[in-house]
Amino acid sequence: MASNVNPTVRRRRLGQELRRLREEKGLTAEQVAERLLVSQSKISRLENGRRSISQRDVRDLCGVYEVEDRRIVDSLMQMAKDSRQQGWWHAFGDIPYSVYIGLETEAASLRTYESLLVPGLLQTPSYAEAVIPGTIPELAAEELEKRIQVRMRRQERVRDGERPLRLWVVLDESALRRVVGSHLIMREQLEHLVEVSRLPHVTVQVLPYGTGAHAGMSGTFSILEFDDAADSSVVYIEGVTSDLYLEKTNDVHKYTIMYEHLRAQALSADASREFIDEAAKRHADALT
């Protein structure tokens, strides 16, 4: 198997296949847990791809599910082996949102709504250096540097000439007006936004204050989609102590509708560039 296998996505695919086998046998996660003398939460975490899975786990589960086709067992065992490889982000040590990075790295497209800050994929190094410690108080200097490096590495998907991430951002006006770091940092950040928004696979829309109430007022979220039909879309909601991943079709559908409403209420891509450019000029004027 190629060394660029994404362990997060591979683990997710394997979990989906194991869930399918369990459901075909008419078993609940609790029943499987009882037979293997493990916790029900372990079975659930294995199936949703949030826990590393060993070849022994696969062997035991295939035994419970009475999988007799050796080719299927071998294929699942290989997937388990591949899922234990390390993605590029593991070189940076323990990263709280490593599951998300794995999904983002493999995603074909990403739709995101941000209300208070510029999304990490579009941040300049200076903006990231100012916003990260602001949102995570008492962050050690070493940890700050690591997070900045990871953030910049993630941005390679946006600039990838062969397989660029299709990125659609709806950004609240607050993110343009809030002074993160300094007016100089904000001017450079907004100029960068305008530049990146001109890429053919990147769309940035601004949701101005004048819009009034809108679907995003309940909180920020992202929708990740994948080229492989075996990988269902994921809604990602970032939390302070833990993150939420929604994969049920109904949940994804509801957030997709919300996003379509946000896109419809936001300024057009061209009007948004003009809006951001004017905001950058205001920050520049504040420097004089």
URSUL-V406292 format. One record per helix or strand of 2 or more residues. SS is the DSSP state (a for helix, b for strand). FROM is the first residue (numbers start at 1). LEN is the number of residues. If there is no record, write none. Layout:
ss->SS from->FROM len->LEN
ss->SS from->FROM len->LEN
This chain:
ss->a from->7 len->18
ss->a from->29 len->8
ss->a from->40 len->8
ss->a from->55 len->10
ss->a from->70 len->14
ss->a from->88 len->5
ss->a from->98 len->9
ss->b from->109 len->6
ss->a from->120 len->3
ss->a from->125 len->11
ss->a from->141 len->14
ss->a from->156 len->4
ss->b from->166 len->7
ss->a from->173 len->5
ss->a from->183 len->14
ss->b from->202 len->6
ss->a from->209 len->3
ss->a from->215 len->4
ss->b from->221 len->5
ss->b from->234 len->4
ss->b from->244 len->3
ss->a from->249 len->17
ss->a from->269 len->19
